[in-house]
Amino acid sequence: MPTGHWVFATVIRASRGEEGQALLEYALVLGLIALITIGVLQALGTNVSGTLGQVSSNMTKVLNS
């Protein structure tokens, strides 16, 4: 079985009972949290990069003074 497919197979097997339904719900919530986190980090990434660039520039000015 190719890499990554075992996760899907495990979720399918586990989803056949009540415990599996809970596992599937947790997996869906975790996936949603991951997507939201990725989106937020991408949105803030540019701002953080600019801020770190300014800090670096200011530190260089202070060190060269």
GROMACS elastic network, one bead per residue, 0.5 to 0.9 nm:
[ bonds ]
;  ai    aj funct       b0    kb
    1     4     6  0.84581   500
    1     5     6  0.65690   500
    1     6     6  0.70636   500
    2     5     6  0.58494   500
    2     6     6  0.76946   500
    3     6     6  0.68562   500
    3     7     6  0.87116   500
    4     7     6  0.57054   500
    4     8     6  0.72645   500
    5     8     6  0.52139   500
    5     9     6  0.62150   500
    5    10     6  0.85716   500
    6    10     6  0.59442   500
    6    11     6  0.85198   500
    7    10     6  0.51138   500
    7    11     6  0.62120   500
    7    12     6  0.86322   500
    8    11     6  0.51728   500
    8    12     6  0.61994   500
    8    13     6  0.86414   500
    9    12     6  0.51114   500
    9    13     6  0.61236   500
    9    14     6  0.84691   500
   10    13     6  0.51258   500
   10    14     6  0.59427   500
   10    15     6  0.84245   500
   11    14     6  0.50506   500
   11    15     6  0.59284   500
   11    20     6  0.73492   500
   11    23     6  0.74623   500
   11    24     6  0.63772   500
   11    27     6  0.83844   500
   12    15     6  0.51964   500
   12    16     6  0.71076   500
   12    20     6  0.82004   500
   12    24     6  0.84204   500
   13    16     6  0.59896   500
   13    17     6  0.86902   500
   13    20     6  0.75395   500
   14    17     6  0.66398   500
   14    18     6  0.86776   500
   14    19     6  0.71689   500
   14    21     6  0.72528   500
   14    23     6  0.71100   500
   14    24     6  0.76635   500
   15    18     6  0.73322   500
   15    19     6  0.73485   500
   15    22     6  0.79401   500
   15    23     6  0.71781   500
   15    24     6  0.62377   500
   16    19     6  0.82066   500
   16    20     6  0.58297   500
   16    21     6  0.71558   500
   17    21     6  0.62528   500
   17    22     6  0.87956   500
   18    21     6  0.50054   500
   18    22     6  0.64493   500
   18    23     6  0.86850   500
   19    22     6  0.51777   500
   19    23     6  0.62864   500
   19    24     6  0.86769   500
   20    24     6  0.60640   500
   20    25     6  0.85205   500
   21    24     6  0.50083   500
   21    25     6  0.61341   500
   21    26     6  0.86027   500
   22    25     6  0.50355   500
   22    26     6  0.61986   500
   22    27     6  0.85755   500
   23    26     6  0.51154   500
   23    27     6  0.61471   500
   23    28     6  0.86546   500
   24    28     6  0.61713   500
   24    29     6  0.86143   500
   25    28     6  0.51043   500
   25    29     6  0.61725   500
   25    30     6  0.85044   500
   26    29     6  0.51038   500
   26    30     6  0.59953   500
   26    31     6  0.84779   500
   27    30     6  0.50630   500
   27    31     6  0.60805   500
   27    32     6  0.86037   500
   28    31     6  0.50317   500
   28    32     6  0.61755   500
   28    33     6  0.86286   500
   29    32     6  0.50504   500
   29    33     6  0.61629   500
   29    34     6  0.85536   500
   30    33     6  0.50962   500
   30    34     6  0.61266   500
   30    35     6  0.86810   500
   31    34     6  0.50289   500
   31    35     6  0.62397   500
   31    36     6  0.86784   500
   32    35     6  0.51392   500
   32    36     6  0.62233   500
   32    37     6  0.85371   500
   33    36     6  0.51513   500
   33    37     6  0.60263   500
   33    38     6  0.85501   500
   34    37     6  0.50740   500
   34    38     6  0.61060   500
   34    39     6  0.85876   500
   35    38     6  0.51532   500
   35    39     6  0.61859   500
   35    40     6  0.86610   500
   36    39     6  0.51051   500
   36    40     6  0.61664   500
   36    41     6  0.85712   500
   37    40     6  0.51728   500
   37    41     6  0.60724   500
   37    42     6  0.85109   500
   38    41     6  0.51602   500
   38    42     6  0.60842   500
   38    43     6  0.85763   500
   39    42     6  0.51696   500
   39    43     6  0.61832   500
   39    44     6  0.86360   500
   40    43     6  0.50828   500
   40    44     6  0.60983   500
   40    45     6  0.82591   500
   41    44     6  0.51169   500
   41    45     6  0.55559   500
   41    46     6  0.89772   500
   42    45     6  0.50266   500
   42    46     6  0.73639   500
   43    46     6  0.67430   500
   43    47     6  0.78199   500
   44    47     6  0.52721   500
   44    48     6  0.60855   500
   44    49     6  0.85041   500
   45    48     6  0.51412   500
   45    49     6  0.59906   500
   45    50     6  0.85920   500
   46    49     6  0.50696   500
   46    50     6  0.62217   500
   46    51     6  0.86359   500
   47    50     6  0.51843   500
   47    51     6  0.61882   500
   47    52     6  0.86394   500
   48    51     6  0.50611   500
   48    52     6  0.60975   500
   48    53     6  0.84915   500
   49    52     6  0.52099   500
   49    53     6  0.61584   500
   49    54     6  0.87393   500
   50    53     6  0.50226   500
   50    54     6  0.63053   500
   50    55     6  0.87189   500
   51    54     6  0.51190   500
   51    55     6  0.62528   500
   51    56     6  0.86134   500
   52    55     6  0.50103   500
   52    56     6  0.60758   500
   52    57     6  0.85229   500
   53    56     6  0.51035   500
   53    57     6  0.61440   500
   53    58     6  0.86144   500
   54    57     6  0.50300   500
   54    58     6  0.60875   500
   54    59     6  0.85170   500
   55    58     6  0.51095   500
   55    59     6  0.60755   500
   55    60     6  0.85767   500
   56    59     6  0.51189   500
   56    60     6  0.62041   500
   56    61     6  0.86984   500
   57    60     6  0.51532   500
   57    61     6  0.63340   500
   57    62     6  0.87827   500
   58    61     6  0.50587   500
   58    62     6  0.62539   500
   58    63     6  0.86454   500
   59    62     6  0.50673   500
   59    63     6  0.61039   500
   59    64     6  0.85407   500
   60    63     6  0.51220   500
   60    64     6  0.60922   500
   60    65     6  0.86203   500
   61    64     6  0.52008   500
   61    65     6  0.62101   500
   62    65     6  0.52462   500
